Amino acid sequence: MRPKNITAILLSKINTTQNKIIMKTMFLCLFLSITFAFISEKTGWLEIDWKLIFIPALLVLQIIIIGTALKNRYKKH
């Protein structure tokens, strides 16, 4: 039985185990970046531009994408 509406189809493709791990990793990296920026701003230890907060999460996403692509490229059949 296939779902007929497009949102159910999209959610079934997005809601995989690999995607859940990637999303959890990105949220963890984003949470750590925001926490570090907030604590350093409150203590006055380091002044951080809030526009740069999302860069670590994007770097983690790029590393995961490149690692997955390399793993799939050199997979033995």
C-alpha positions in Angstrom: 0.0 0.0 0.0 1.5 3.3 -1.1 0.6 6.6 0.5 -1.1 8.9 -2.0 -0.3 12.3 -0.6 3.1 13.9 -1.4 3.9 14.8 2.2 3.7 11.2 3.3 6.0 10.1 0.5 8.5 12.8 1.3 8.5 12.1 5.0 9.0 8.4 4.4 12.1 9.2 2.3 13.5 11.7 4.8 12.8 9.6 7.9 15.6 7.1 7.5 18.2 5.9 10.1 21.1 7.6 8.3 19.2 10.9 8.1 18.3 10.8 11.7 22.0 10.4 12.7 23.0 13.3 10.5 20.3 15.5 11.9 21.2 14.7 15.5 24.8 15.4 14.7 24.0 18.8 13.2 21.7 19.7 16.0 24.3 18.7 18.6 27.0 20.8 16.8 24.6 23.8 16.5 23.7 23.5 20.2 27.4 23.4 21.2 28.2 26.4 19.0 25.3 28.5 20.5 26.2 27.4 24.0 29.9 28.3 23.5 29.0 31.7 22.0 26.5 32.5 24.8 28.8 31.6 27.6 31.8 33.4 26.1 29.7 36.5 25.6 28.3 36.5 29.1 31.7 36.0 30.7 33.4 38.5 28.3 36.1 35.9 27.5 35.6 36.0 23.7 33.5 38.2 21.5 31.7 36.2 18.8 29.8 37.4 15.8 26.4 35.7 16.0 26.4 35.3 12.2 29.2 32.8 12.4 27.3 30.4 14.7 26.0 28.2 11.9 29.4 27.5 10.3 30.4 24.5 12.5 27.1 22.8 11.8 27.6 23.3 8.0 31.2 22.0 8.3 29.9 18.9 10.0 27.3 18.4 7.3 29.9 18.8 4.6 32.2 16.3 6.3 29.4 13.7 6.5 28.4 14.2 2.9 31.9 13.9 1.6 32.6 10.9 3.8 29.4 9.2 2.6 30.2 9.9 -1.0 33.7 8.5 -0.6 32.4 5.4 1.2 29.9 4.8 -1.6 32.5 5.4 -4.3 35.0 2.8 -3.0 32.4 0.3 -1.8 33.3 -3.2 -3.0 30.5 -4.9 -5.0 
